[in-house]
């Protein structure tokens, strides 16, 4: 999977820049992982196709996740957001092998199907989070939906639970030294569907 991810990441990153739809593509990546791990858990077929699918899902998710941070987080918190994502990723890399080992040992030293079912549950959680992210992105102006360089609605939260759309700004534009997409939004009003 990692070799496939290394090959496809630049291409998929370019596609994400051109079409946007970051939340939808993150959900697609989780859906691919769901299919991959179900196939591995329930099928006796060759693991080559699922492993290729896993590599594509990894590269698609990475191509969507990292560029989404500056779109969803206030400029002055971008470094912190990257740090939080990296920290969460490292926590997962530390804890998940322990969980996998526990499931493996509890399954009498058999990897399939129970370890794969653990990964299926993770993929299901990813799909659910992706669907929530799509809904939140629509509600907060569609920053993740637009392609790089296109505009999206600027949203100001009015405090009454409803959003007021202020206007259209190009993603990443800068006006008067501010982050154009977020003009008129107080720092404490930022909402990130990713973090």
NUTORVEX-287391 format. One record per atom (N, C-alpha, C, O): atom name; residue in one letter; x negated, y, z negated; residue number from 1. Coordinates in steps of 0.1 Angstrom, whole numbers. Last residue first. Layout:
   name   resn      xx      yy      zz   resi
     CA      a       X       Y       Z    NUM
...
//
This chain:
   name   resn      xx      yy      zz   resi
      N      x     108     196    -126    195
     CA      x     101     195    -138    195
      C      x     110     199    -150    195
      O      x     106     199    -161    195
      N      x     126     197    -104    194
     CA      x     115     187    -104    194
      C      x     109     185    -118    194
      O      x     104     174    -122    194
      N      x     143     217    -105    193
     CA      x     149     204    -105    193
      C      x     138     193    -106    193
      O      x     142     181    -108    193
      N      x     138     245    -124    192
     CA      x     131     236    -115    192
      C      x     138     222    -116    192
      O      x     139     216    -127    192
      N      x     147     278    -127    191
     CA      x     152     264    -129    191
      C      x     144     255    -119    191
      O      x     144     258    -107    191
      N      x     142     308    -144    190
     CA      x     138     299    -134    190
      C      x     143     285    -137    190
      O      x     144     281    -149    190
      N      x     148     326    -164    189
     CA      x     160     321    -156    189
      C      x     155     311    -145    189
      O      x     164     305    -139    189
      N      x     126     337    -175    188
     CA      x     133     326    -183    188
      C      x     145     320    -175    188
      O      x     151     311    -180    188
      N      x     119     356    -156    187
     CA      x     111     345    -158    187
      C      x     119     334    -165    187
      O      x     117     322    -162    187
      N      x     147     367    -136    186
     CA      x     139     369    -148    186
      C      x     131     356    -150    186
      O      x     136     345    -147    186
      N      x     150     375    -104    185
     CA      x     152     364    -113    185
      C      x     142     366    -125    185
      O      x     130     366    -122    185
      N      x     142     394     -85    184
     CA      x     155     396     -92    184
      C      x     158     385    -102    184
      O      x     168     386    -109    184
      N      x     125     371     -64    183
     CA      x     128     385     -68    183
      C      x     141     386     -75    183
      O      x     151     379     -70    183
      N      x     117     346     -55    182
     CA      x     122     347     -69    182
      C      x     125     361     -73    182
      O      x     127     364     -85    182
      N      x     107     349     -30    181
     CA      x     118     340     -32    181
      C      x     125     341     -45    181
      O      x     137     338     -47    181
      N      x      84     366     -35    180
     CA      x      96     370     -28    180
      C      x     109     362     -30    180
      O      x     120     367     -32    180
      N      x      68     370     -62    179
     CA      x      70     359     -53    179
      C      x      83     360     -46    179
      O      x      93     355     -52    179
      N      x      54     404     -60    178
     CA      x      61     393     -66    178
      C      x      63     381     -57    178
      O      x      59     382     -45    178
      N      x      42     424     -46    177
     CA      x      33     416     -55    177
      C      x      41     405     -63    177
      O      x      35     399     -71    177
      N      x      62     434     -29    176
     CA      x      57     442     -40    176
      C      x      50     433     -51    176
      O      x      52     435     -63    176
      N      x      68     402     -18    175
     CA      x      73     415     -18    175
      C      x      68     422     -30    175
      O      x      71     418     -42    175
      N      x      60     374       0    174
     CA      x      56     382     -11    174
      C      x      61     396      -9    174
      O      x      58     402       2    174
      N      x      74     342       8    173
     CA      x      71     356      11    173
      C      x      68     363      -1    173
      O      x      72     359     -12    173
      N      x      81     316       2    172
     CA      x      67     319       1    172
      C      x      64     334       5    172
      O      x      52     338       5    172
      N      x     107     315      24    171
     CA      x     100     308      14    171
      C      x      86     312      14    171
      O      x      79     313      25    171
      N      x     124     346      29    170
     CA      x     116     336      35    170
      C      x     108     329      23    170
      O      x     104     335      14    170
      N      x     157     351      15    169
     CA      x     143     354      16    169
      C      x     135     343      22    169
      O      x     139     332      21    169
      N      x     189     363      14    168
     CA      x     180     353      20    168
      C      x     166     359      20    168
      O      x     164     370      25    168
      N      x     207     370     -17    167
     CA      x     203     372      -3    167
      C      x     194     361       2    167
      O      x     193     351      -5    167
      N      x     221     362     -40    166
     CA      x     217     376     -38    166
      C      x     214     379     -24    166
      O      x     217     389     -19    166
      N      x     247     344     -54    165
     CA      x     237     344     -43    165
      C      x     234     358     -39    165
      O      x     243     366     -36    165
      N      x     251     334     -86    164
     CA      x     254     345     -77    164
      C      x     243     345     -66    164
      O      x     231     347     -70    164
      N      x     266     306    -102    163
     CA      x     255     313     -96    163
      C      x     259     324     -87    163
      O      x     270     323     -81    163
      N      x     281     301    -134    162
     CA      x     281     302    -120    162
      C      x     269     309    -114    162
      O      x     263     317    -121    162
      N      x     276     302    -161    161
     CA      x     277     289    -155    161
      C      x     278     289    -140    161
      O      x     276     279    -134    161
      N      x     271     328    -168    160
     CA      x     285     322    -171    160
      C      x     287     309    -165    160
      O      x     298     304    -164    160
      N      x     246     336    -160    159
     CA      x     248     334    -175    159
      C      x     262     328    -178    159
      O      x     264     324    -189    159
      N      x     240     339    -134    158
     CA      x     247     350    -140    158
      C      x     250     348    -155    158
      O      x     257     356    -161    158
      N      x     210     334    -117    157
     CA      x     220     328    -126    157
      C      x     227     339    -134    157
      O      x     220     348    -140    157
      N      x     205     340     -84    156
     CA      x     204     346     -97    156
      C      x     214     339    -106    156
      O      x     226     340    -103    156
      N      x     189     328     -56    155
     CA      x     200     326     -65    155
      C      x     196     333     -79    155
      O      x     185     331     -83    155
      N      x     185     331     -22    154
     CA      x     179     334     -35    154
      C      x     191     334     -45    154
      O      x     201     340     -42    154
      N      x     185     307       3    153
     CA      x     193     316      -5    153
      C      x     185     318     -18    153
      O      x     180     309     -24    153
      N      x     156     307      25    152
     CA      x     167     300      17    152
      C      x     174     310       9    152
      O      x     169     322       7    152
      N      x     137     306      56    151
     CA      x     143     312      44    151
      C      x     153     303      37    151
      O      x     158     293      42    151
      N      x     107     289      65    150
     CA      x     120     293      67    150
      C      x     126     300      55    150
      O      x     119     300      44    150
      N      x      82     280      56    149
     CA      x      82     292      65    149
      C      x      97     297      68    149
      O      x      98     308      73    149
      N      x      90     246      56    148
     CA      x      80     256      53    148
      C      x      81     268      62    148
      O      x      81     266      74    148
      N      x     126     241      56    147
     CA      x     112     238      61    147
      C      x     103     249      57    147
      O      x     107     260      54    147
      N      x     147     237      28    146
     CA      x     143     244      39    146
      C      x     129     239      43    146
      O      x     121     235      35    146
      N      x     152     223       4    145
     CA      x     158     218      16    145
      C      x     152     224      29    145
      O      x     151     218      39    145
      N      x     142     235     -19    144
     CA      x     136     222     -14    144
      C      x     141     218      -1    144
      O      x     134     209       6    144
      N      x     159     257     -22    143
     CA      x     145     259     -20    143
      C      x     138     246     -14    143
      O      x     128     248      -6    143
      N      x     187     260     -25    142
     CA      x     182     252     -15    142
      C      x     167     253     -12    142
      O      x     163     252       0    142
      N      x     201     273     -46    141
     CA      x     196     280     -34    141
      C      x     189     272     -23    141
      O      x     186     278     -13    141
      N      x     210     257     -67    140
     CA      x     201     268     -70    140
      C      x     195     274     -58    140
      O      x     184     280     -59    140
      N      x     227     238     -56    139
     CA      x     233     247     -66    139
      C      x     224     259     -68    139
      O      x     228     270     -71    139
      N      x     209     222     -42    138
     CA      x     220     229     -35    138
      C      x     226     240     -43    138
      O      x     229     251     -39    138
      N      x     193     213     -63    137
     CA      x     187     221     -53    137
      C      x     198     229     -45    137
      O      x     196     241     -42    137
      N      x     212     197     -76    136
     CA      x     206     209     -83    136
      C      x     200     218     -73    136
      O      x     201     231     -74    136
      N      x     216     177     -57    135
     CA      x     227     185     -62    135
      C      x     222     198     -68    135
      O      x     228     208     -66    135
      N      x     190     166     -55    134
     CA      x     197     172     -43    134
      C      x     208     181     -47    134
      O      x     209     192     -42    134
      N      x     186     157     -82    133
     CA      x     177     168     -76    133
      C      x     184     174     -64    133
      O      x     183     186     -62    133
      N      x     204     136     -83    132
     CA      x     206     148     -92    132
      C      x     198     160     -86    132
      O      x     203     171     -86    132
      N      x     192     120     -64    131
     CA      x     205     125     -62    131
      C      x     208     137     -70    131
      O      x     214     147     -66    131
      N      x     167     115     -78    130
     CA      x     167     121     -65    130
      C      x     181     127     -61    130
      O      x     182     138     -56    130
      N      x     176     101    -100    129
     CA      x     170     114    -102    129
      C      x     170     122     -89    129
      O      x     172     134     -89    129
      N      x     185      78     -87    128
     CA      x     194      86     -95    128
      C      x     189     100     -97    128
      O      x     196     110     -95    128
      N      x     161      69     -76    127
     CA      x     172      72     -67    127
      C      x     182      81     -74    127
      O      x     187      91     -69    127
      N      x     146      64     -99    126
     CA      x     142      74     -89    126
      C      x     153      78     -80    126
      O      x     154      90     -77    126
      N      x     161      43    -110    125
     CA      x     160      56    -117    125
      C      x     156      67    -108    125
      O      x     161      78    -109    125
      N      x     156      24     -90    124
     CA      x     170      29     -92    124
      C      x     170      42    -100    124
      O      x     177      51     -96    124
      N      x     128      21     -95    123
     CA      x     133      26     -83    123
      C      x     147      31     -83    123
      O      x     150      42     -78    123
      N      x     130       9    -121    122
     CA      x     123      22    -119    122
      C      x     127      28    -106    122
      O      x     129      41    -106    122
      N      x     143     -15    -114    121
     CA      x     149      -5    -123    121
      C      x     143       8    -122    121
      O      x     149      19    -123    121
      N      x     123     -26     -98    120
     CA      x     136     -23     -92    120
      C      x     143     -13    -101    120
      O      x     149      -3     -96    120
      N      x     103     -31    -117    119
     CA      x     101     -21    -107    119
      C      x     114     -17     -99    119
      O      x     115      -5     -95    119
      N      x     117     -52    -130    118
     CA      x     113     -40    -137    118
      C      x     111     -28    -128    118
      O      x     115     -17    -130    118
      N      x     118     -70    -109    117
     CA      x     131     -64    -114    117
      C      x     128     -52    -123    117
      O      x     136     -42    -123    117
      N      x      91     -78    -108    116
     CA      x      97     -70     -97    116
      C      x     111     -64    -101    116
      O      x     114     -53     -96    116
      N      x      90     -92    -132    115
     CA      x      82     -79    -131    115
      C      x      88     -71    -119    115
      O      x      88     -59    -120    115
      N      x     109    -113    -125    114
     CA      x     111    -103    -136    114
      C      x     103     -91    -135    114
      O      x     108     -80    -137    114
      N      x     105    -134    -107    113
     CA      x     111    -121    -102    113
      C      x     111    -110    -113    113
      O      x     114     -98    -109    113
      N      x      70    -131    -105    112
     CA      x      83    -129     -98    112
      C      x      93    -138    -105    112
      O      x      90    -150    -108    112
      N      x      51    -137    -124    111
     CA      x      52    -123    -120    111
      C      x      66    -121    -114    111
      O      x      73    -111    -116    111
      N      x      49    -157    -152    110
     CA      x      53    -156    -138    110
      C      x      56    -142    -135    110
      O      x      63    -134    -143    110
      N      x      43    -162    -179    109
     CA      x      32    -161    -169    109
      C      x      36    -161    -155    109
      O      x      28    -163    -146    109
      N      x      68    -162    -191    108
     CA      x      61    -175    -190    108
      C      x      49    -174    -180    108
      O      x      45    -184    -174    108
      N      x      79    -138    -194    107
     CA      x      84    -146    -183    107
      C      x      76    -159    -181    107
      O      x      77    -165    -171    107
      N      x      64    -125    -212    106
     CA      x      77    -129    -217    106
      C      x      83    -138    -206    106
      O      x      93    -146    -209    106
      N      x      42    -118    -196    105
     CA      x      40    -128    -206    105
      C      x      54    -133    -211    105
      O      x      55    -145    -214    105
      N      x      55     -99    -179    104
     CA      x      48    -111    -173    104
      C      x      47    -122    -184    104
      O      x      50    -133    -181    104
      N      x      63     -80    -197    103
     CA      x      73     -87    -190    103
      C      x      67    -100    -184    103
      O      x      74    -110    -184    103
      N      x      37     -72    -206    102
     CA      x      47     -77    -216    102
      C      x      58     -85    -208    102
      O      x      62     -96    -213    102
      N      x      26     -62    -182    101
     CA      x      20     -73    -189    101
      C      x      29     -80    -199    101
      O      x      30     -92    -200    101
      N      x      43     -40    -178    100
     CA      x      43     -51    -168    100
      C      x      37     -64    -174    100
      O      x      41     -75    -172    100
      N      x      37     -25    -200     99
     CA      x      51     -30    -198     99
      C      x      51     -42    -189     99
      O      x      57     -52    -191     99
      N      x      10     -19    -194     98
     CA      x      14     -26    -206     98
      C      x      28     -32    -206     98
      O      x      30     -43    -210     98
      N      x      13      -5    -170     97
     CA      x       6     -18    -170     97
      C      x       9     -26    -183     97
      O      x       9     -39    -182     97
      N      x      27      18    -180     96
     CA      x      33       8    -171     96
      C      x      26      -5    -170     96
      O      x      32     -16    -170     96
      N      x      10      35    -195     95
     CA      x      20      27    -201     95
      C      x      25      15    -192     95
      O      x      28       5    -197     95
      N      x      -9      47    -177     94
     CA      x     -13      41    -190     94
      C      x      -3      31    -195     94
      O      x      -7      21    -200     94
      N      x       7      58    -157     93
     CA      x      -4      48    -153     93
      C      x     -10      41    -166     93
      O      x     -15      30    -164     93
      N      x      23      74    -172     92
     CA      x      29      63    -166     92
      C      x      18      53    -162     92
      O      x      20      41    -163     92
      N      x       4      93    -180     91
     CA      x      11      86    -190     91
      C      x      17      73    -184     91
      O      x      16      62    -190     91
      N      x      -2     103    -154     90
     CA      x     -12      95    -162     90
      C      x      -6      88    -173     90
      O      x     -11      77    -177     90
      N      x      22     116    -148     89
     CA      x      17     105    -140     89
      C      x       7      97    -147     89
      O      x       7      84    -146     89
      N      x      23     135    -168     88
     CA      x      33     125    -168     88
      C      x      29     113    -159     88
      O      x      31     102    -163     88
      N      x       0     150    -160     87
     CA      x       0     144    -173     87
      C      x      11     132    -174     87
      O      x       8     121    -178     87
      N      x       8     159    -135     86
     CA      x      -4     151    -136     86
      C      x      -4     143    -150     86
      O      x      -7     131    -150     86
      N      x      29     176    -144     85
     CA      x      32     164    -134     85
      C      x      20     154    -135     85
      O      x      23     142    -136     85
      N      x      16     194    -160     84
     CA      x      26     186    -165     84
      C      x      29     174    -157     84
      O      x      30     162    -162     84
      N      x      -2     206    -141     83
     CA      x      -7     199    -152     83
      C      x       3     190    -158     83
      O      x      -1     179    -162     83
      N      x      17     218    -124     82
     CA      x       8     208    -118     82
      C      x       2     200    -130     82
      O      x       1     187    -128     82
      N      x      27     237    -143     81
     CA      x      36     226    -137     81
      C      x      28     215    -131     81
      O      x      31     203    -133     81
      N      x       5     253    -148     80
     CA      x      11     245    -159     80
      C      x      19     233    -153     80
      O      x      19     222    -158     80
      N      x       3     264    -123     79
     CA      x      -8     256    -128     79
      C      x      -3     247    -139     79
      O      x      -7     235    -140     79
      N      x      27     279    -122     78
     CA      x      24     268    -112     78
      C      x      13     259    -117     78
      O      x      15     247    -116     78
      N      x      36     300    -136     77
     CA      x      36     287    -143     77
      C      x      32     276    -134     77
      O      x      33     264    -137     77
      N      x      36     323    -121     76
     CA      x      27     323    -132     76
      C      x      26     309    -140     76
      O      x      18     307    -148     76
      N      x      56     316    -102     75
     CA      x      42     317     -98     75
      C      x      33     316    -110     75
      O      x      23     309    -109     75
      N      x      81     293    -113     74
     CA      x      76     306    -112     74
      C      x      61     307    -110     74
      O      x      53     298    -115     74
      N      x      89     265     -92     73
     CA      x      83     270    -105     73
      C      x      78     284    -103     73
      O      x      72     288     -92     73
      N      x      95     257     -67     72
     CA      x     105     255     -78     72
      C      x     101     261     -91     72
      O      x     109     262    -100     72
      N      x      75     259     -49     71
     CA      x      88     263     -45     71
      C      x      98     264     -56     71
      O      x     108     271     -55     71
      N      x      53     248     -60     70
     CA      x      53     262     -59     70
      C      x      67     268     -55     70
      O      x      70     279     -56     70
      N      x      62     220     -59     69
     CA      x      60     227     -72     69
      C      x      60     242     -70     69
      O      x      67     249     -77     69
      N      x      64     208     -35     68
     CA      x      76     213     -40     68
      C      x      74     222     -53     68
      O      x      82     230     -56     68
      N      x      39     196     -28     67
     CA      x      43     209     -22     67
      C      x      55     215     -28     67
      O      x      58     227     -25     67
      N      x      42     172     -45     66
     CA      x      32     182     -47     66
      C      x      35     196     -41     66
      O      x      34     206     -47     66
      N      x      65     157     -33     65
     CA      x      63     161     -47     65
      C      x      54     173     -48     65
      O      x      58     184     -53     65
      N      x      61     150      -6     64
     CA      x      72     158     -10     64
      C      x      70     164     -24     64
      O      x      73     176     -26     64
      N      x      39     134      -4     63
     CA      x      40     145       5     63
      C      x      51     154       2     63
      O      x      51     166       6     63
      N      x      45     115     -23     62
     CA      x      35     124     -26     62
      C      x      35     136     -17     62
      O      x      32     148     -21     62
      N      x      66     101      -9     61
     CA      x      69     108     -22     61
      C      x      58     118     -25     61
      O      x      61     129     -30     61
      N      x      52      92      13     60
     CA      x      63     101      15     60
      C      x      66     108       2     60
      O      x      68     121       2     60
      N      x      33      75       1     59
     CA      x      29      86       9     59
      C      x      40      96      11     59
      O      x      37     109      10     59
      N      x      51      55     -10     58
     CA      x      41      63     -18     58
      C      x      37      76     -11     58
      O      x      37      87     -17     58
      N      x      64      46      13     57
     CA      x      72      53       2     57
      C      x      63      61      -6     57
      O      x      66      72     -10     57
      N      x      43      34      26     56
     CA      x      50      45      33     56
      C      x      58      53      22     56
      O      x      58      65      22     56
      N      x      36      14       8     55
     CA      x      27      24      12     55
      C      x      33      36      18     55
      O      x      29      48      15     55
      N      x      60      -1       9     54
     CA      x      56       5      -4     54
      C      x      46      16      -1     54
      O      x      46      27      -7     54
      N      x      60     -10      35     53
     CA      x      70      -2      30     53
      C      x      67       6      18     53
      O      x      70      17      16     53
      N      x      37     -27      33     52
     CA      x      37     -16      42     52
      C      x      48      -6      38     52
      O      x      45       6      38     52
      N      x      48     -45      15     51
     CA      x      37     -38      11     51
      C      x      35     -26      20     51
      O      x      31     -15      15     51
      N      x      69     -57      30     50
     CA      x      72     -49      18     50
      C      x      61     -40      13     50
      O      x      62     -29       9     50
      N      x      53     -69      50     49
     CA      x      62     -59      54     49
      C      x      66     -50      41     49
      O      x      66     -38      42     49
      N      x      38     -88      34     48
     CA      x      31     -78      42     48
      C      x      41     -67      45     48
      O      x      37     -55      43     48
      N      x      48    -110      20     47
     CA      x      48     -97      13     47
      C      x      42     -86      22     47
      O      x      42     -74      17     47
      N      x      70    -133      37     46
     CA      x      56    -127      35     46
      C      x      57    -113      29     46
      O      x      67    -106      32     46
      N      x      97    -146      17     45
     CA      x      91    -142      29     45
      C      x      77    -135      26     45
      O      x      74    -133      15     45
      N      x     113    -152      -4     44
     CA      x     101    -160      -3     44
      C      x      93    -156      10     44
      O      x      83    -163      13     44
      N      x     130    -128     -23     43
     CA      x     127    -134     -10     43
      C      x     114    -142     -11     43
      O      x     105    -138     -19     43
      N      x     135    -113     -46     42
     CA      x     145    -122     -42     42
      C      x     141    -131     -30     42
      O      x     149    -140     -26     42
      N      x     114     -95     -51     41
     CA      x     119    -103     -62     41
      C      x     128    -115     -57     41
      O      x     128    -125     -63     41
      N      x     108     -83     -27     40
     CA      x      97     -91     -33     40
      C      x     103    -100     -44     40
      O      x      98    -111     -47     40
      N      x     132     -70     -22     39
     CA      x     128     -81     -13     39
      C      x     117     -89     -20     39
      O      x     117    -102     -18     39
      N      x     132     -53     -44     38
     CA      x     143     -63     -43     38
      C      x     139     -74     -34     38
      O      x     141     -86     -36     38
      N      x     110     -37     -36     37
     CA      x     109     -46     -48     37
      C      x     121     -56     -49     37
      O      x     119     -67     -55     37
      N      x     120     -25     -12     36
     CA      x     107     -33     -13     36
      C      x     107     -42     -25     36
      O      x     104     -54     -23     36
      N      x     143     -12     -20     35
     CA      x     144     -23     -10     35
      C      x     131     -32     -11     35
      O      x     132     -44     -10     35
      N      x     131       7     -38     34
     CA      x     141      -2     -42     34
      C      x     142     -14     -33     34
      O      x     143     -26     -38     34
      N      x     114      21     -20     33
     CA      x     108      13     -31     33
      C      x     118       3     -37     33
      O      x     115      -8     -40     33
      N      x     134      33      -5     32
     CA      x     125      24       2     32
      C      x     118      15      -9     32
      O      x     118       3      -7     32
      N      x     144      50     -25     31
     CA      x     153      39     -19     31
      C      x     145      29     -12     31
      O      x     148      17     -12     31
      N      x     123      67     -29     30
     CA      x     128      58     -40     30
      C      x     136      47     -35     30
      O      x     136      35     -40     30
      N      x     123      79      -4     29
     CA      x     111      72      -9     29
      C      x     115      62     -20     29
      O      x     111      51     -20     29
      N      x     148      92      -5     28
     CA      x     146      81       5     28
      C      x     134      73       1     28
      O      x     134      61       2     28
      N      x     143     111     -25     27
     CA      x     154     100     -27     27
      C      x     152      89     -17     27
      O      x     153      77     -21     27
      N      x     125     126     -11     26
     CA      x     121     120     -24     26
      C      x     131     108     -27     26
      O      x     127      98     -32     26
      N      x     141     135      10     25
     CA      x     130     126      13     25
      C      x     125     119       0     25
      O      x     121     108       1     25
      N      x     159     152      -5     24
     CA      x     164     140       3     24
      C      x     153     130       6     24
      O      x     155     118       5     24
      N      x     140     171     -14     23
     CA      x     148     162     -24     23
      C      x     154     150     -17     23
      O      x     154     139     -23     23
      N      x     131     182      11     22
     CA      x     122     175       2     22
      C      x     129     166      -8     22
      O      x     125     155     -11     22
      N      x     138     194      36     21
     CA      x     146     183      30     21
      C      x     138     175      19     21
      O      x     139     162      19     21
      N      x     114     201      60     20
     CA      x     119     204      47     20
      C      x     126     192      41     20
      O      x     121     181      42     20
      N      x     103     198      86     19
     CA      x     118     196      84     19
      C      x     123     200      70     19
      O      x     135     201      69     19
      N      x      76     206      85     18
     CA      x      84     209      96     18
      C      x      99     208      94     18
      O      x     107     217      98     18
      N      x      66     195      61     17
     CA      x      64     210      64     17
      C      x      74     214      75     17
      O      x      80     225      74     17
      N      x      71     168      66     16
     CA      x      78     175      55     16
      C      x      78     190      57     16
      O      x      88     198      55     16
      N      x      53     164      86     15
     CA      x      67     162      89     15
      C      x      75     170      79     15
      O      x      85     176      82     15
      N      x      29     167      72     14
     CA      x      32     176      83     14
      C      x      47     176      87     14
      O      x      53     186      89     14
      N      x      31     146      54     13
     CA      x      31     159      49     13
      C      x      34     169      60     13
      O      x      41     179      57     13
      N      x      30     125      72     12
     CA      x      43     127      65     12
      C      x      43     141      59     12
      O      x      53     147      59     12
      N      x       3     128      80     11
     CA      x      14     128      90     11
      C      x      27     131      83     11
      O      x      35     140      88     11
      N      x     -11     124      56     10
     CA      x     -12     137      63     10
      C      x      -1     138      74     10
      O      x       5     149      75     10
      N      x      -1      97      48      9
     CA      x       1     109      40      9
      C      x       0     122      48      9
      O      x       8     131      47      9
      N      x      -9      75      62      8
     CA      x       3      81      66      8
      C      x       5      95      59      8
      O      x      14     103      63      8
      N      x     -34      65      52      7
     CA      x     -32      68      66      7
      C      x     -20      77      69      7
      O      x     -21      86      78      7
      N      x     -29      62      25      6
     CA      x     -40      71      29      6
      C      x     -38      75      44      6
      O      x     -41      86      48      6
      N      x      -8      43      26      5
     CA      x      -5      57      21      5
      C      x     -16      66      25      5
      O      x     -13      78      29      5
      N      x     -22      21      35      4
     CA      x     -11      27      43      4
      C      x      -8      41      39      4
      O      x      -7      50      47      4
      N      x     -39      18      13      3
     CA      x     -45      21      26      3
      C      x     -34      27      35      3
      O      x     -37      36      42      3
      N      x     -20      13      -7      2
     CA      x     -28      25      -8      2
      C      x     -35      28       5      2
      O      x     -36      40       8      2
      N      x      -8     -12       0      1
     CA      x       0       0       0      1
      C      x      -8      13       0      1
      O      x      -5      23       6      1
//
